Amino acid sequence: MCCRFLQDLVPVAVEATRNVIRAAADAGVHRVVFTSSYGAVHMDPNRGPDAVLDETCWSDYEYCKNTGNLYCCAKMMTEITATEEAAKRGLELAVVVPSMTMGPMLQQALNFSSSHVARYLTGAKPTYPNAIAAYTDVRDVARAHVLVYEHPDAHGRYLCIGAVLYRAHFLQLLGDLFLQYHITAKNIL
């Protein structure tokens, strides 16, 4: 069931996005704010380590597919679908592209980003590559959505990134914030 679900993830997400944009247009909506993901931007093994990422960047779809990162595939394809469908329907579209989102949660269960943190706090993640990652506070993501909605000139993609940190620095910050946890993860060079 899991593998079938993953295989269906991209086409189901694309069709759902198409349906939402069509329904919005049919309901007389003129402006849509769409939430994408940094996963649609940064996954490209051919990009150099010092490359500056901006709103023109896209992940390498084949790389994501071949490495089993179907979340990134789905986010890329849904964003492309939303953009194409909005253009066909004459809708204004602004896309917020948040990086890994952290902060207060409304739900009890951990989401993906919070699980990322919890694995280090609980010791479930014993090692890590000291790669860089981009992080954003959930409240900043919410503000970004409101800002692009309220400003009629806002259209296209908007990266929403609060900080870019090496994993070692991120774990140091976690340790400083959560003194009750003993973070034991070790850097693998």
C-alpha positions as CSV (number, residue, x, y, z in Angstrom):
1,M,0.0,0.0,0.0
2,C,2.8,2.4,0.9
3,C,4.6,2.1,-2.5
4,R,1.3,2.4,-4.4
5,F,0.5,5.6,-2.4
6,L,3.9,7.1,-3.2
7,Q,3.5,6.2,-6.9
8,D,0.1,8.0,-6.9
9,L,1.3,11.0,-4.9
10,V,2.4,13.1,-7.9
11,P,-0.6,12.6,-10.2
12,V,-3.1,12.9,-7.4
13,A,-1.5,16.1,-6.1
14,V,-1.4,17.5,-9.6
15,E,-5.1,16.7,-10.3
16,A,-6.1,18.1,-6.9
17,T,-4.2,21.4,-7.7
18,R,-5.8,21.6,-11.1
19,N,-9.3,21.1,-9.5
20,V,-8.7,23.8,-6.9
21,I,-7.5,26.4,-9.4
22,R,-10.5,25.6,-11.7
23,A,-12.9,25.8,-8.8
24,A,-11.5,29.1,-7.7
25,A,-11.9,30.5,-11.2
26,D,-15.4,29.1,-11.6
27,A,-16.3,30.8,-8.3
28,G,-15.2,34.2,-9.5
29,V,-11.9,34.3,-7.6
30,H,-9.4,36.7,-9.2
31,R,-6.3,36.2,-7.1
32,V,-4.8,33.0,-5.6
33,V,-1.9,32.5,-3.2
34,F,-0.4,29.1,-3.6
35,T,2.0,27.4,-1.1
36,S,4.9,25.5,-2.7
37,S,8.0,24.3,-1.0
38,Y,11.7,24.9,-1.0
39,G,11.8,21.2,-2.1
40,A,10.7,22.5,-5.5
41,V,13.8,24.8,-5.7
42,H,16.9,23.3,-4.1
43,M,17.2,19.6,-5.1
44,D,19.7,19.8,-8.0
45,P,23.0,17.8,-7.8
46,N,24.3,19.7,-10.8
47,R,24.2,23.1,-9.0
48,G,27.5,24.1,-7.3
49,P,27.7,24.4,-3.5
50,D,28.2,28.2,-3.7
51,A,25.2,28.7,-6.1
52,V,22.8,31.4,-5.0
53,L,19.2,30.1,-5.1
54,D,16.4,32.5,-6.1
55,E,12.9,32.4,-7.5
56,T,14.1,31.2,-10.9
57,C,15.6,28.0,-9.6
58,W,13.9,24.6,-9.8
59,S,14.8,21.2,-8.4
60,D,15.9,18.5,-10.9
61,Y,12.8,16.5,-11.3
62,E,14.6,13.3,-12.6
63,Y,17.0,13.5,-9.7
64,C,14.2,13.8,-7.2
65,K,12.3,10.9,-8.8
66,N,15.4,8.7,-9.1
67,T,16.3,9.3,-5.4
68,G,12.7,8.6,-4.2
69,N,12.1,12.2,-3.2
70,L,8.5,12.2,-4.4
71,Y,7.5,15.1,-2.1
72,C,9.8,17.4,-4.1
73,C,8.4,15.9,-7.4
74,A,4.9,16.6,-6.2
75,K,5.6,20.1,-5.0
76,M,7.3,21.0,-8.3
77,M,4.6,19.6,-10.5
78,T,1.8,21.1,-8.4
79,E,3.4,24.5,-8.6
80,I,3.8,24.2,-12.4
81,T,0.2,23.0,-12.7
82,A,-1.1,25.9,-10.6
83,T,0.9,28.4,-12.7
84,E,-0.3,27.0,-16.0
85,E,-3.9,26.6,-14.9
86,A,-4.1,30.1,-13.4
87,A,-2.7,31.5,-16.6
88,K,-5.3,29.6,-18.7
89,R,-8.1,30.9,-16.4
90,G,-6.9,34.5,-16.1
91,L,-6.2,34.3,-12.4
92,E,-3.5,36.3,-10.7
93,L,-1.2,33.9,-8.9
94,A,1.4,34.5,-6.2
95,V,3.4,31.5,-5.0
96,V,5.0,31.4,-1.5
97,V,7.9,29.0,-1.4
98,P,8.8,28.4,2.3
99,S,11.9,26.4,3.4
100,M,11.8,23.9,6.2
101,T,9.2,25.5,8.5
102,M,9.6,25.5,12.3
103,G,7.7,27.0,15.2
104,P,4.5,26.6,17.2
105,M,2.2,23.9,15.9
106,L,-1.6,23.8,16.0
107,Q,-1.8,20.0,15.9
108,Q,-0.6,17.5,18.4
109,A,1.1,15.1,16.0
110,L,4.5,16.0,14.7
111,N,4.7,17.2,11.1
112,F,7.7,16.5,8.8
113,S,9.7,19.6,9.9
114,S,9.1,19.0,13.6
115,S,10.0,15.3,13.2
116,H,13.3,16.5,11.7
117,V,14.0,18.3,15.0
118,A,12.6,15.6,17.2
119,R,15.0,12.9,15.8
120,Y,18.0,14.9,17.0
121,L,16.4,15.7,20.4
122,T,15.5,12.1,21.1
123,G,18.8,10.6,19.8
124,A,17.0,8.8,16.9
125,K,19.4,10.5,14.5
126,P,22.9,9.5,15.7
127,T,24.8,11.1,12.8
128,Y,24.4,13.9,10.3
129,P,26.1,15.4,7.3
130,N,27.1,19.0,8.1
131,A,25.2,20.2,5.1
132,I,23.4,23.5,5.0
133,A,19.6,23.8,5.2
134,A,17.2,26.7,5.0
135,Y,14.7,27.3,7.8
136,T,11.7,29.6,8.3
137,D,9.5,30.4,11.2
138,V,5.8,29.3,10.6
139,R,4.7,32.8,11.7
140,D,6.8,34.4,9.0
141,V,5.4,32.0,6.4
142,A,1.9,33.0,7.5
143,R,2.9,36.7,7.2
144,A,4.3,36.1,3.7
145,H,1.0,34.6,2.5
146,V,-0.9,37.7,3.8
147,L,1.6,40.1,2.3
148,V,1.5,38.6,-1.2
149,Y,-2.3,38.4,-1.0
150,E,-2.7,42.0,0.1
151,H,-0.3,43.5,-2.4
152,P,-1.9,43.5,-5.9
153,D,1.5,43.8,-7.6
154,A,2.7,40.6,-6.0
155,H,2.8,37.8,-8.5
156,G,5.2,34.9,-9.3
157,R,7.3,33.1,-6.8
158,Y,8.5,34.3,-3.4
159,L,11.1,32.4,-1.5
160,C,10.4,32.5,2.3
161,I,13.7,31.8,4.1
162,G,14.6,33.0,7.6
163,A,18.0,31.5,8.1
164,V,20.4,29.2,6.3
165,L,22.5,27.2,8.7
166,Y,25.0,24.4,8.8
167,R,23.5,21.4,10.5
168,A,26.1,21.6,13.3
169,H,25.0,25.2,14.0
170,F,21.4,24.2,13.9
171,L,22.0,21.4,16.5
172,Q,24.0,23.8,18.7
173,L,21.0,26.2,18.7
174,L,18.6,23.2,19.5
175,G,20.9,22.3,22.4
176,D,20.8,25.8,23.7
177,L,17.0,26.1,23.4
178,F,16.2,22.6,24.8
179,L,18.6,22.1,27.7
180,Q,16.6,19.1,29.0
181,Y,17.8,17.1,25.9
182,H,21.3,15.8,25.4
183,I,21.9,16.0,21.7
184,T,24.4,13.3,20.9
185,A,24.4,13.4,17.1
186,K,27.8,13.4,15.5
187,N,28.9,15.0,12.3
188,I,29.9,12.6,9.6
189,L,32.4,14.3,7.3
